[in-house]
Amino acid sequence: MVEHELKALRVRIDSLDEKILELISERARCAQEVARVKMANLAEGETPVFYRPEREAAVLKRVMERNGGPLGNEEMARLFREIMSSCLALEQPLKVAYLGPEGTFTQAAAMKHFGHAVISRPMAAIDEVFREVAAGAVNFGVVPVENSTEGAVSHTLDSFLEHDMVICGEVELRIHHHLLVGESTKTDSISRIYSHAQSLAQCRKWLDAHYPNVERVAVSSNAEAAKRVKGEWNSAAIAGDMAANLYGLTRIAEKIEDRPDNSTRFLMIGSQEVPPTGDDKTSIIVSMSNKPGALHELLVPFHDNGIDLTRIETRPSRSGKWTYVFFIDFVGHHRDPLIKAVLEQISQEAVALKVLGSYPKAVL
Ligand SMILES: O=C(O)C(=O)C[C@]1(C(=O)O)C=C[C@@H](O)C=C1
């Protein structure tokens, strides 16, 4: 009886899959048409723009708005994210550099934002991601910029001072850390735990409670930590799912981060400006002269015009020109008339002002 019912349901699933297959193929052919139209309408010397973050944000938002379940909005958007990623790959395979090695949270962020149909290249350092993009070796780069527990990623902020980059997107990732061991690890004799310094800090209280006397060794990335553990019998690593799966490690304790809302924000960097979507954010760097009240002066125009600041970070300047440098994120697009007026006002007081980019607020 059960078998009979299951058989009937599977026949229905097969027929639905056929329809989905045909529809996805039709969509992919449409994307190929889009590419043809883009190529056919280029001005002299113009290069075609295949990747359109503002359009992708609109597609995903629409999917989430129209979704009636039972799959959740994020789950449904994730499926469409992958369909669109594959459609774009038919138009142009995107090359994306990220802070590696393979298995890092930055790679997970790159996949969450661009989907899996991109050609991804792991880089050994944040500055290398910037250089790879600047050299034109890849279309985009992905770097971490802030963590909810540990704060700013200063290497990334400093790299923005050195390179002319356009921010074209953001993505936020819930960061779950696990304690991982290899096949040969003797779990009752762990004497060393490897991880990235930020991750060790994010799990400090848990480590104090469970492994107070075990040596904590900071390495260049969580993925590197996972890699080392593979061959050592007395060590463990703190890393995420991607690294655990990549190196075939076992989770002996899951979600050990001290704060359950631990998340990291990543930025997509490139050279392409993104048009407004109506739900955007802008990042700027401002340098003010070193005098009392400079920060207040900088913030007043935002307050007076009701602009929502989402982040402000201060970094020491590296050159004489950038005496004090503020990284500011706010809601709005630099082409909005109100934002334009505010930026104008600030630039009159500032030593220098640079718009790093306006981009759609993270959808996923
Ligand atoms: O609308 C476009 O410009 C497309 O290229 C199509 C499409 C899609 O598959 O929907 C693909 C890639 C772009 O990044 C945005 C959307």
The ligand as a Gaussian input file, in Angstrom:
#p B3LYP/6-31G(d) Opt

LIG

0 1
 O       19.439000      40.555000     -17.004000
 C       20.612000      40.429000     -17.395000
 O       21.303000      41.419000     -17.721000
 C       21.215000      39.091000     -17.510000
 O       22.331000      38.989000     -17.910000
 C       20.442000      37.889000     -17.064000
 C       20.803000      37.434000     -15.664000
 C       19.785000      36.313000     -15.253000
 O       20.121000      35.150000     -15.400000
 O       18.698000      36.681000     -14.810000
 C       22.171000      36.887000     -15.644000
 C       23.246000      37.591000     -15.178000
 C       23.131000      38.936000     -14.641000
 O       24.015000      39.134000     -13.582000
 C       21.761000      39.285000     -14.271000
 C       20.704000      38.564000     -14.713000

